Amino acid sequence: MKPKSDLFTPFNSTTCDDFILFHEDGVISKNNKIHYCRLKYCIEQYHEDLFKKSNIAIPDNLSRMTHRRQAEYFFGRYCATQSLLSLGSRFTEVGRTANGTPIWPHGTTGSLSHAYNNVISIATFKQNSNYIGIDIDINRPKVIIPIINNIITQTEIDVIMKRKLPISLATTLVFSAKESLYKSLSSIGRRHFRLDLTQLVDINISANQLTLKLTEHVSPQHTIGKEFKILYQIEGNKLITISIA
């Protein structure tokens, strides 16, 4: 069943076949110039022939990847291609750097994320926005609770407690929001993700929005104290965050 969505405005939502269990594409509700695609896939149905059938370039290191990592890579690139097609881009091949970072086609920018058998991608033309990032994560209390102090600060815990949110869910949400913002800023040279690069300022539950601020200088336009609004959506134990910086 397709989840109710305020973050997304879908064009199409279908159950496709044995290896793609759910496929949806459309636009971000608060910015209809950003297109998205989201998939849920069956990892057991993945096989290498899908690259050729889908006209997706095979990475040089495919043979060194585990079966799961191959599936993640394929469905990530497939999802990115679909978001570019939804956008109307003439070019849809997403390359990769030496460390695996996606290289988006000329004139476009985007972001993609995996969590278990879920993948999501956003894309837009650079004239609309240079800085976008997306993250999908799963709330796992048994994993998160023992390491909360390694993820968020006491100041951030105080913000969460004021909003009376479950600590594991909120911690995962903050981590995901920081990851999305990091991805959106990586295009200006920020290559190494650090949790302390940003700090949680507020969580607006009614607006499904977090506010993060930079704790250090990133660029002339992104200075210490600059605040960013991160959109989010919670679907059961699955969380999605989007940064449009």
Sequence and secondary structure as in RCSB ss.txt:
>XXXX:A:sequence
MKPKSDLFTPFNSTTCDDFILFHEDGVISKNNKIHYCRLKYCIEQYHEDLFKKSNIAIPDNLSRMTHRRQAEYFF
GRYCATQSLLSLGSRFTEVGRTANGTPIWPHGTTGSLSHAYNNVISIATFKQNSNYIGIDIDINRPKVIIPIINN
IITQTEIDVIMKRKLPISLATTLVFSAKESLYKSLSSIGRRHFRLDLTQLVDINISANQLTLKLTEHVSPQHTIG
KEFKILYQIEGNKLITISIA
>XXXX:A:secstr
     SSEEEEEEE  SSSEEEEEEEEETTEEEEEEEEEEE GGG  THHHHHTT    TTGGGS HHHHHHHHH
HHHHHHHHHHHHT S    EE TT  EE  TTEEEEEEEETTEEEEEEEETTT S EEEEEEE  HHHHGGGHHH
HS HHHHHHHHHTT  HHHHHHHHHHHHHHHHHHHGGGT  S  GGGEEEEEEETTTTEEEEEESS  BTTB TT
 EEEEEEEEETTEEEEEEE 
